[in-house]
Amino acid sequence: MPPKRQRNTPPKQQHTTDLENHIHHDINE
C-alpha cells in the first residue's frame, strides 16, 4: 500500500465523479 496510490486516487476526486455521474443521469433521464 504505497502512499503514491492514495495520492493518485484522492477521495475528493472520487466524490466529484459520483456527483457528476448523478447529474449526468438526471440530465439523461
C-alpha positions in Angstrom: 0.0 0.0 0.0 2.3 2.8 -1.2 1.3 6.4 -0.5 1.6 7.1 -4.2 -1.5 5.2 -5.0 -3.5 7.0 -2.3 -2.3 10.3 -3.7 -3.3 9.3 -7.2 -6.8 8.4 -6.1 -7.9 11.0 -3.6 -11.4 10.7 -2.0 -12.2 14.2 -3.2 -11.9 13.3 -6.9 -14.0 10.2 -6.5 -16.7 12.2 -4.8 -16.7 14.7 -7.7 -17.1 11.8 -10.2 -20.0 10.4 -8.2 -21.7 13.8 -8.2 -21.1 14.3 -11.9 -22.4 10.9 -12.6 -25.6 11.7 -10.7 -26.1 14.9 -12.6 -25.5 13.3 -15.9 -28.0 10.6 -15.0 -30.6 13.3 -14.2 -29.9 15.1 -17.5 -30.1 11.8 -19.4 -33.5 11.0 -17.9 
